[in-house]
């Protein structure tokens, strides 16, 4: 630790959270988590897939298409969770100007977009045999599609600005405005007539499904959640390195100009 | 072994599509990380340092 601290010193009087969120320290401690997180993620996803195909009964209404739920539900949950991460990071970026906050927000956007795309696609593939249609312009599906467009817009904005610090502040405001879509997705099944069923796992009166279906669902849920954590760590590390590369390239260009002068 | 004869194409399609999209994401994220790591190493090998590090 002392060796690392000499490479990237951090004031000793900083609090615990400030120290772990320092970009230099983040690169050090997050590296130690990459291998354990990879092992946990792969093990959970393999075990979850085994349970989904070999240890889950067909649902009495959905039949075998219940197996699609084991990939659809975790991705639908992550599509909203990624956005929640971006909202928290945006607050950190705007209020405290934390150096790691907009790195976290930028890293989460492509992950959220992918999980949302998977949720929409698997939802459509589940809907075709169950509802008789791949798509319906109802509240839940439309608001989730809007979420995908918000993610894509945010990814495009990050690529538009050369100055990433300025981009971070502007995108943080847009991210906070876009957060209005989260409660719309959540409550769309209660506010409007919809084909999509209401919440059946996280309910005040408990889940409405048997343990034989809940177990693979939870294993896949944790598998995909750990996958998000792992990919978020790697993306954040890549973004920190990208900013260092840009700083060094500018420094190199300046050095060359000084040598020529 | 279970018998998934009912709606097999939709179930298989969901898992294949999930694997393809998530797999592509995993590859792209890792490739981006290794690209940045390589670029940083190349600049450091040229002797380029941040201003704060040059003063030490």
Boltz contact constraints between the chains, C-beta under 6 A:
constraints:
  - contact:
      token1: [A, 63]
      token2: [B, 6]
      max_distance: 6.0
  - contact:
      token1: [A, 64]
      token2: [B, 4]
      max_distance: 6.0
  - contact:
      token1: [A, 64]
      token2: [B, 6]
      max_distance: 6.0
  - contact:
      token1: [A, 64]
      token2: [B, 7]
      max_distance: 6.0
  - contact:
      token1: [A, 65]
      token2: [B, 7]
      max_distance: 6.0
  - contact:
      token1: [A, 67]
      token2: [B, 11]
      max_distance: 6.0
  - contact:
      token1: [A, 68]
      token2: [B, 11]
      max_distance: 6.0
  - contact:
      token1: [A, 68]
      token2: [B, 14]
      max_distance: 6.0
  - contact:
      token1: [A, 71]
      token2: [B, 14]
      max_distance: 6.0
  - contact:
      token1: [A, 71]
      token2: [B, 18]
      max_distance: 6.0
  - contact:
      token1: [A, 114]
      token2: [B, 21]
      max_distance: 6.0
  - contact:
      token1: [A, 114]
      token2: [B, 25]
      max_distance: 6.0
  - contact:
      token1: [A, 118]
      token2: [B, 18]
      max_distance: 6.0
  - contact:
      token1: [A, 118]
      token2: [B, 21]
      max_distance: 6.0
  - contact:
      token1: [A, 121]
      token2: [B, 17]
      max_distance: 6.0
  - contact:
      token1: [A, 122]
      token2: [B, 14]
      max_distance: 6.0
  - contact:
      token1: [A, 125]
      token2: [B, 10]
      max_distance: 6.0
  - contact:
      token1: [A, 125]
      token2: [B, 13]
      max_distance: 6.0
  - contact:
      token1: [A, 125]
      token2: [B, 14]
      max_distance: 6.0
  - contact:
      token1: [A, 129]
      token2: [B, 7]
      max_distance: 6.0
  - contact:
      token1: [A, 129]
      token2: [B, 10]
      max_distance: 6.0
  - contact:
      token1: [A, 231]
      token2: [B, 29]
      max_distance: 6.0
  - contact:
      token1: [A, 234]
      token2: [B, 29]
      max_distance: 6.0
  - contact:
      token1: [A, 234]
      token2: [B, 33]
      max_distance: 6.0
  - contact:
      token1: [A, 235]
      token2: [B, 29]
      max_distance: 6.0
  - contact:
      token1: [A, 238]
      token2: [B, 32]
      max_distance: 6.0
  - contact:
      token1: [A, 238]
      token2: [B, 33]
      max_distance: 6.0
  - contact:
      token1: [A, 238]
      token2: [B, 36]
      max_distance: 6.0
  - contact:
      token1: [A, 241]
      token2: [B, 36]
      max_distance: 6.0
  - contact:
      token1: [A, 241]
      token2: [B, 40]
      max_distance: 6.0
  - contact:
      token1: [A, 242]
      token2: [B, 36]
      max_distance: 6.0
  - contact:
      token1: [A, 244]
      token2: [B, 40]
      max_distance: 6.0
  - contact:
      token1: [A, 245]
      token2: [B, 36]
      max_distance: 6.0
  - contact:
      token1: [A, 245]
      token2: [B, 39]
      max_distance: 6.0
  - contact:
      token1: [A, 245]
      token2: [B, 40]
      max_distance: 6.0
  - contact:
      token1: [A, 248]
      token2: [B, 43]
      max_distance: 6.0
  - contact:
      token1: [A, 248]
      token2: [B, 48]
      max_distance: 6.0
  - contact:
      token1: [A, 251]
      token2: [B, 48]
      max_distance: 6.0
  - contact:
      token1: [A, 252]
      token2: [B, 48]
      max_distance: 6.0
